[in-house]
Amino acid sequence: MRTTVYEDTYSRGGHEFCKKVDTASGTFALSMDGKAVTLDEWNRAVNRYFPMSLKSAHGNALIRMKERSRIRGLVRLLLQDHPKSVADVGCEAGHIAREMLPYVERIVCIDSDPEMAAKALGSLRSPKASALVADASELPVQAHSLDALLAASILEHVARPVAAVKEFARLVRPGGLVLVSVPNDRAVMRIKTILRATGLGRLLGRLASGLAMGHIHVFTRATLREVAASAGKVIRCGFLRPFLLDIYALVRV
């Protein structure tokens, strides 16, 4: 039987974070130091204490290699039509946007966390780049004003993934591309269980031992395809190679 309820506690920066997620019903409860917090507050804490940048600078070379492979794979998929204007939704500190910048004329970095949006813009330091602070399901961008949009490792963090994907499609011109990706959490959790059972859990370093702190949804390829179809025609859906630890869906709007 598939696990649908996840309860985890995370200690970081002198704080204790607790999360209970029921992926079957889509409900979740979040708290910090015993006090209930909103999803926005929770995600900002994730950005502070469990940022994706930890993987790029991880002490384990295999994790660094996997992260580099993930970024390169996503960039190749999104840029296959040679878009001139793109958005990176959930840009965090701009680690993927930096890879796309040389190949586009305009890039919009979007994050719900003002600190992350500012970091992304400061990291890119380019007249081609701009930044916006906004929720994924309500983006202050003109309709059909982009050639392509990337939302990497964000749908597992938002309250309403379908609403977010529909909003992504609104921003992209007809015929443009929307690329969404999520962690293959079920596979990741199995690997973590094996590592703990064999005494090799120390290889995880600072990564959470259970379900990653920010994740309130767990996707399969089938469920990601279903959500992605809200944006248009899903032309590709699969696992990023060679590690198969991320699922992606490429949509033609």
C-alpha atoms as a printed R data frame, in Angstrom:
    type eleno elety resid chain resno      x      y       z
1   ATOM     1    CA   MET     A     1  0.000  0.000   0.000
2   ATOM     2    CA   ARG     A     2  1.318  3.418  -0.952
3   ATOM     3    CA   THR     A     3  2.193  5.821   1.848
4   ATOM     4    CA   THR     A     4 -0.035  8.891   1.677
5   ATOM     5    CA   VAL     A     5  0.534 10.476   5.099
6   ATOM     6    CA   TYR     A     6  3.945 11.918   5.966
7   ATOM     7    CA   GLU     A     7  4.832 13.338   9.379
8   ATOM     8    CA   ASP     A     8  8.301 14.798   9.738
9   ATOM     9    CA   THR     A     9 10.237 17.054  12.099
10  ATOM    10    CA   TYR     A    10 13.184 19.144  10.936
11  ATOM    11    CA   SER     A    11 15.667 20.969  13.171
12  ATOM    12    CA   ARG     A    12 17.624 23.815  11.680
13  ATOM    13    CA   GLY     A    13 18.905 27.218  12.780
14  ATOM    14    CA   GLY     A    14 17.782 26.684  16.369
15  ATOM    15    CA   HIS     A    15 14.171 26.062  15.276
16  ATOM    16    CA   GLU     A    16 12.012 22.955  15.117
17  ATOM    17    CA   PHE     A    17  9.741 22.600  12.108
18  ATOM    18    CA   CYS     A    18  6.928 20.042  12.042
19  ATOM    19    CA   LYS     A    19  4.901 18.971   9.028
20  ATOM    20    CA   LYS     A    20  2.008 16.589   8.491
21  ATOM    21    CA   VAL     A    21  0.960 15.995   4.895
22  ATOM    22    CA   ASP     A    22 -1.834 13.814   3.550
23  ATOM    23    CA   THR     A    23 -1.092 13.524  -0.160
24  ATOM    24    CA   ALA     A    24 -4.335 11.630  -0.836
25  ATOM    25    CA   SER     A    25 -6.553 14.471   0.387
26  ATOM    26    CA   GLY     A    26 -4.129 17.302  -0.386
27  ATOM    27    CA   THR     A    27 -4.256 18.584   3.190
28  ATOM    28    CA   PHE     A    28 -1.314 19.665   5.311
29  ATOM    29    CA   ALA     A    29 -0.458 21.195   8.691
30  ATOM    30    CA   LEU     A    30  2.735 23.172   9.290
31  ATOM    31    CA   SER     A    31  4.291 24.524  12.475
32  ATOM    32    CA   MET     A    32  7.476 26.211  13.643
33  ATOM    33    CA   ASP     A    33  8.518 25.948  17.295
34  ATOM    34    CA   GLY     A    34  5.049 24.673  18.142
35  ATOM    35    CA   LYS     A    35  3.203 27.531  16.420
36  ATOM    36    CA   ALA     A    36  1.155 27.055  13.258
37  ATOM    37    CA   VAL     A    37  2.560 28.871  10.216
38  ATOM    38    CA   THR     A    38  1.236 29.629   6.741
39  ATOM    39    CA   LEU     A    39  2.539 27.939   3.625
40  ATOM    40    CA   ASP     A    40  4.297 31.176   2.590
41  ATOM    41    CA   GLU     A    41  6.060 31.344   5.960
42  ATOM    42    CA   TRP     A    42  6.996 27.679   5.694
43  ATOM    43    CA   ASN     A    43  8.422 28.044   2.192
44  ATOM    44    CA   ARG     A    44 10.496 31.036   3.237
45  ATOM    45    CA   ALA     A    45 11.948 28.947   6.041
46  ATOM    46    CA   VAL     A    46 12.749 26.254   3.471
47  ATOM    47    CA   ASN     A    47 14.626 28.854   1.418
48  ATOM    48    CA   ARG     A    48 16.639 29.852   4.470
49  ATOM    49    CA   TYR     A    49 17.529 26.434   5.839
50  ATOM    50    CA   PHE     A    50 17.087 23.896   2.999
51  ATOM    51    CA   PRO     A    51 17.795 25.783  -0.254
52  ATOM    52    CA   MET     A    52 18.374 23.909  -3.502
53  ATOM    53    CA   SER     A    53 21.823 25.503  -3.607
54  ATOM    54    CA   LEU     A    54 22.857 23.059  -0.861
55  ATOM    55    CA   LYS     A    55 22.843 20.314  -3.474
56  ATOM    56    CA   SER     A    56 25.136 22.220  -5.836
57  ATOM    57    CA   ALA     A    57 27.647 22.679  -3.011
58  ATOM    58    CA   HIS     A    58 27.036 19.359  -1.253
59  ATOM    59    CA   GLY     A    59 29.995 17.509   0.210
60  ATOM    60    CA   ASN     A    60 29.024 14.364  -1.678
61  ATOM    61    CA   ALA     A    61 30.284 14.443  -5.281
62  ATOM    62    CA   LEU     A    62 27.458 12.186  -6.487
63  ATOM    63    CA   ILE     A    63 24.813 14.615  -5.227
64  ATOM    64    CA   ARG     A    64 26.643 17.527  -6.877
65  ATOM    65    CA   MET     A    65 26.803 15.539 -10.125
66  ATOM    66    CA   LYS     A    66 23.107 14.714  -9.931
67  ATOM    67    CA   GLU     A    67 22.170 18.368  -9.390
68  ATOM    68    CA   ARG     A    68 24.337 19.502 -12.280
69  ATOM    69    CA   SER     A    69 22.757 16.879 -14.514
70  ATOM    70    CA   ARG     A    70 19.262 17.987 -13.459
71  ATOM    71    CA   ILE     A    71 19.946 21.617 -14.318
72  ATOM    72    CA   ARG     A    72 21.496 20.819 -17.680
73  ATOM    73    CA   GLY     A    73 18.655 18.490 -18.608
74  ATOM    74    CA   LEU     A    74 16.005 21.087 -17.819
75  ATOM    75    CA   VAL     A    75 17.815 23.820 -19.724
76  ATOM    76    CA   ARG     A    76 18.136 21.622 -22.812
77  ATOM    77    CA   LEU     A    77 14.439 20.794 -22.751
78  ATOM    78    CA   LEU     A    78 13.264 24.372 -22.296
79  ATOM    79    CA   LEU     A    79 15.584 25.920 -24.875
80  ATOM    80    CA   GLN     A    80 14.951 23.436 -27.685
81  ATOM    81    CA   ASP     A    81 12.799 25.973 -29.582
82  ATOM    82    CA   HIS     A    82 15.375 28.740 -29.033
83  ATOM    83    CA   PRO     A    83 13.021 31.017 -27.076
84  ATOM    84    CA   LYS     A    84 13.867 34.706 -26.795
85  ATOM    85    CA   SER     A    85 11.868 35.442 -23.632
86  ATOM    86    CA   VAL     A    86 11.575 33.021 -20.716
87  ATOM    87    CA   ALA     A    87 10.468 32.965 -17.092
88  ATOM    88    CA   ASP     A    88 11.951 30.957 -14.240
89  ATOM    89    CA   VAL     A    89  9.171 30.505 -11.678
90  ATOM    90    CA   GLY     A    90 10.421 29.539  -8.250
91  ATOM    91    CA   CYS     A    91 13.815 30.865  -9.278
92  ATOM    92    CA   GLU     A    92 15.302 30.728  -5.785
93  ATOM    93    CA   ALA     A    93 18.797 32.266  -6.024
94  ATOM    94    CA   GLY     A    94 18.948 31.981  -9.825
95  ATOM    95    CA   HIS     A    95 21.016 28.802 -10.153
96  ATOM    96    CA   ILE     A    96 19.063 27.610 -13.223
97  ATOM    97    CA   ALA     A    97 18.474 31.078 -14.664
98  ATOM    98    CA   ARG     A    98 22.255 31.565 -14.866
99  ATOM    99    CA   GLU     A    99 22.462 28.580 -17.202
100 ATOM   100    CA   MET     A   100 19.726 29.948 -19.470
101 ATOM   101    CA   LEU     A   101 20.859 33.570 -19.547
102 ATOM   102    CA   PRO     A   102 23.436 33.325 -22.379
103 ATOM   103    CA   TYR     A   103 20.856 31.819 -24.738
104 ATOM   104    CA   VAL     A   104 17.908 34.219 -24.318
105 ATOM   105    CA   GLU     A   105 17.165 37.892 -24.810
106 ATOM   106    CA   ARG     A   106 14.979 38.296 -21.720
107 ATOM   107    CA   ILE     A   107 14.517 36.304 -18.545
108 ATOM   108    CA   VAL     A   108 12.071 36.981 -15.700
109 ATOM   109    CA   CYS     A   109 12.980 35.451 -12.332
110 ATOM   110    CA   ILE     A   110  9.889 34.921 -10.177
111 ATOM   111    CA   ASP     A   111  9.733 33.814  -6.566
112 ATOM   112    CA   SER     A   112  7.254 34.237  -3.710
113 ATOM   113    CA   ASP     A   113 10.177 35.047  -1.394
114 ATOM   114    CA   PRO     A   114 11.472 38.628  -1.856
115 ATOM   115    CA   GLU     A   115 14.914 37.632  -0.612
116 ATOM   116    CA   MET     A   116 15.224 34.904  -3.241
117 ATOM   117    CA   ALA     A   117 14.052 37.152  -6.084
118 ATOM   118    CA   ALA     A   118 16.635 39.760  -5.049
119 ATOM   119    CA   LYS     A   119 19.378 37.128  -4.846
120 ATOM   120    CA   ALA     A   120 18.538 35.842  -8.312
121 ATOM   121    CA   LEU     A   121 18.675 39.301  -9.833
122 ATOM   122    CA   GLY     A   122 21.924 40.076  -8.019
123 ATOM   123    CA   SER     A   123 23.412 36.792  -9.175
124 ATOM   124    CA   LEU     A   124 22.577 37.350 -12.843
125 ATOM   125    CA   ARG     A   125 23.674 40.998 -12.990
126 ATOM   126    CA   SER     A   126 22.395 41.401 -16.517
127 ATOM   127    CA   PRO     A   127 20.168 43.950 -18.287
128 ATOM   128    CA   LYS     A   128 18.394 40.949 -19.791
129 ATOM   129    CA   ALA     A   129 17.140 39.880 -16.358
130 ATOM   130    CA   SER     A   130 14.298 41.159 -14.206
131 ATOM   131    CA   ALA     A   131 12.726 39.834 -11.012
132 ATOM   132    CA   LEU     A   132  9.199 39.649  -9.624
133 ATOM   133    CA   VAL     A   133  7.843 38.661  -6.212
134 ATOM   134    CA   ALA     A   134  4.611 36.754  -6.689
135 ATOM   135    CA   ASP     A   135  2.675 33.606  -5.839
136 ATOM   136    CA   ALA     A   136  2.850 30.927  -8.531
137 ATOM   137    CA   SER     A   137 -0.925 30.879  -9.013
138 ATOM   138    CA   GLU     A   138 -1.208 34.653  -9.539
139 ATOM   139    CA   LEU     A   139  1.649 36.081 -11.596
140 ATOM   140    CA   PRO     A   140  1.686 39.809 -12.535
141 ATOM   141    CA   VAL     A   141  2.922 39.169 -16.070
142 ATOM   142    CA   GLN     A   142  1.125 40.051 -19.299
143 ATOM   143    CA   ALA     A   143 -0.665 37.164 -20.964
144 ATOM   144    CA   HIS     A   144  1.115 35.498 -23.899
145 ATOM   145    CA   SER     A   145  4.205 37.661 -23.359
146 ATOM   146    CA   LEU     A   146  6.731 34.813 -23.050
147 ATOM   147    CA   ASP     A   147  8.082 32.173 -25.385
148 ATOM   148    CA   ALA     A   148  8.748 29.628 -22.643
149 ATOM   149    CA   LEU     A   149  8.423 29.123 -18.899
150 ATOM   150    CA   LEU     A   150 10.257 26.867 -16.472
151 ATOM   151    CA   ALA     A   151  8.865 25.798 -13.114
152 ATOM   152    CA   ALA     A   152 11.466 23.446 -11.655
153 ATOM   153    CA   SER     A   153 10.867 21.822  -8.271
154 ATOM   154    CA   ILE     A   154  8.018 24.148  -7.366
155 ATOM   155    CA   LEU     A   155  4.722 22.280  -7.825
156 ATOM   156    CA   GLU     A   156  5.471 20.096  -4.800
157 ATOM   157    CA   HIS     A   157  5.595 23.307  -2.715
158 ATOM   158    CA   VAL     A   158  2.394 25.090  -3.784
159 ATOM   159    CA   ALA     A   159 -1.094 24.701  -2.377
160 ATOM   160    CA   ARG     A   160 -2.845 24.267  -5.757
161 ATOM   161    CA   PRO     A   161 -0.624 22.767  -8.475
162 ATOM   162    CA   VAL     A   162 -3.327 22.773 -11.169
163 ATOM   163    CA   ALA     A   163 -4.078 26.463 -10.619
164 ATOM   164    CA   ALA     A   164 -0.373 27.231 -10.836
165 ATOM   165    CA   VAL     A   165  0.070 25.321 -14.104
166 ATOM   166    CA   LYS     A   166 -2.920 27.092 -15.665
167 ATOM   167    CA   GLU     A   167 -1.354 30.406 -14.700
168 ATOM   168    CA   PHE     A   168  1.965 29.361 -16.272
169 ATOM   169    CA   ALA     A   169  0.164 28.649 -19.546
170 ATOM   170    CA   ARG     A   170 -1.525 32.060 -19.492
171 ATOM   171    CA   LEU     A   171  1.850 33.801 -19.662
172 ATOM   172    CA   VAL     A   172  3.165 31.843 -22.655
173 ATOM   173    CA   ARG     A   173  2.235 32.566 -26.273
174 ATOM   174    CA   PRO     A   174  0.327 29.900 -28.209
175 ATOM   175    CA   GLY     A   175  2.821 27.339 -29.442
176 ATOM   176    CA   GLY     A   176  5.289 28.171 -26.677
177 ATOM   177    CA   LEU     A   177  6.596 25.755 -24.057
178 ATOM   178    CA   VAL     A   178  5.922 25.216 -20.371
179 ATOM   179    CA   LEU     A   179  8.322 22.872 -18.593
180 ATOM   180    CA   VAL     A   180  7.508 21.638 -15.102
181 ATOM   181    CA   SER     A   181  9.580 19.248 -13.028
182 ATOM   182    CA   VAL     A   182  9.242 17.687  -9.599
183 ATOM   183    CA   PRO     A   183 11.391 15.342  -7.513
184 ATOM   184    CA   ASN     A   184 10.709 11.632  -7.897
185 ATOM   185    CA   ASP     A   185 10.027 11.508  -4.164
186 ATOM   186    CA   ARG     A   186  8.980  7.872  -3.962
187 ATOM   187    CA   ALA     A   187 12.279  6.767  -5.457
188 ATOM   188    CA   VAL     A   188 14.211  9.223  -3.291
189 ATOM   189    CA   MET     A   189 12.507  7.925  -0.158
190 ATOM   190    CA   ARG     A   190 13.312  4.319  -1.102
191 ATOM   191    CA   ILE     A   191 16.975  5.209  -1.578
192 ATOM   192    CA   LYS     A   192 17.077  6.991   1.777
193 ATOM   193    CA   THR     A   193 15.520  3.943   3.470
194 ATOM   194    CA   ILE     A   194 18.156  1.670   1.940
195 ATOM   195    CA   LEU     A   195 20.971  4.001   2.978
196 ATOM   196    CA   ARG     A   196 19.713  4.122   6.558
197 ATOM   197    CA   ALA     A   197 19.280  0.335   6.678
198 ATOM   198    CA   THR     A   198 22.814 -0.263   5.418
199 ATOM   199    CA   GLY     A   199 24.367  2.339   7.717
200 ATOM   200    CA   LEU     A   200 25.258  4.614   4.830
201 ATOM   201    CA   GLY     A   201 22.805  7.366   5.779
202 ATOM   202    CA   ARG     A   202 25.711  9.660   6.587
203 ATOM   203    CA   LEU     A   203 26.157 10.044   2.832
204 ATOM   204    CA   LEU     A   204 23.023 12.207   2.828
205 ATOM   205    CA   GLY     A   205 24.882 14.912   4.713
206 ATOM   206    CA   ARG     A   206 22.627 17.892   5.346
207 ATOM   207    CA   LEU     A   207 19.749 16.604   3.236
208 ATOM   208    CA   ALA     A   208 16.577 15.746   5.141
209 ATOM   209    CA   SER     A   209 16.393 12.056   5.967
210 ATOM   210    CA   GLY     A   210 12.636 11.821   5.301
211 ATOM   211    CA   LEU     A   211 10.399 13.658   2.850
212 ATOM   212    CA   ALA     A   212 12.119 16.925   2.000
213 ATOM   213    CA   MET     A   213 10.969 19.772   4.211
214 ATOM   214    CA   GLY     A   214  9.258 21.854   1.551
215 ATOM   215    CA   HIS     A   215  7.262 19.099  -0.149
216 ATOM   216    CA   ILE     A   216  3.512 19.032   0.476
217 ATOM   217    CA   HIS     A   217  2.676 17.016  -2.657
218 ATOM   218    CA   VAL     A   218  4.210 13.758  -3.891
219 ATOM   219    CA   PHE     A   219  3.983 13.151  -7.646
220 ATOM   220    CA   THR     A   220  4.264 10.163  -9.932
221 ATOM   221    CA   ARG     A   221  4.782 10.460 -13.680
222 ATOM   222    CA   ALA     A   222  1.057  9.859 -14.177
223 ATOM   223    CA   THR     A   223 -0.056 12.514 -11.699
224 ATOM   224    CA   LEU     A   224  2.427 15.065 -13.026
225 ATOM   225    CA   ARG     A   225  1.203 14.428 -16.586
226 ATOM   226    CA   GLU     A   226 -2.372 14.960 -15.423
227 ATOM   227    CA   VAL     A   227 -1.531 18.256 -13.743
228 ATOM   228    CA   ALA     A   228  0.645 19.439 -16.642
229 ATOM   229    CA   ALA     A   229 -2.172 18.801 -19.127
230 ATOM   230    CA   SER     A   230 -3.916 21.821 -17.583
231 ATOM   231    CA   ALA     A   231 -1.429 23.959 -19.547
232 ATOM   232    CA   GLY     A   232 -1.876 22.370 -22.982
233 ATOM   233    CA   LYS     A   233 -0.644 19.350 -24.907
234 ATOM   234    CA   VAL     A   234  1.907 17.272 -23.014
235 ATOM   235    CA   ILE     A   235  4.502 16.428 -25.670
236 ATOM   236    CA   ARG     A   236  6.989 14.690 -23.374
237 ATOM   237    CA   CYS     A   237  6.763 13.328 -19.854
238 ATOM   238    CA   GLY     A   238  9.387 11.222 -18.184
239 ATOM   239    CA   PHE     A   239 12.382 11.029 -15.877
240 ATOM   240    CA   LEU     A   240 15.530 13.115 -16.151
241 ATOM   241    CA   ARG     A   241 18.444 10.858 -17.004
242 ATOM   242    CA   PRO     A   242 20.707  9.335 -15.897
243 ATOM   243    CA   PHE     A   243 19.594  9.362 -12.265
244 ATOM   244    CA   LEU     A   244 15.793  9.191 -12.800
245 ATOM   245    CA   LEU     A   245 15.238 11.121  -9.552
246 ATOM   246    CA   ASP     A   246 13.272 13.958 -11.160
247 ATOM   247    CA   ILE     A   247 10.075 13.766 -13.215
248 ATOM   248    CA   TYR     A   248  9.353 16.332 -15.932
249 ATOM   249    CA   ALA     A   249  6.504 17.246 -18.255
250 ATOM   250    CA   LEU     A   250  7.008 19.417 -21.342
251 ATOM   251    CA   VAL     A   251  3.841 21.131 -22.553
252 ATOM   252    CA   ARG     A   252  3.042 22.869 -25.836
253 ATOM   253    CA   VAL     A   253  0.652 25.709 -25.008
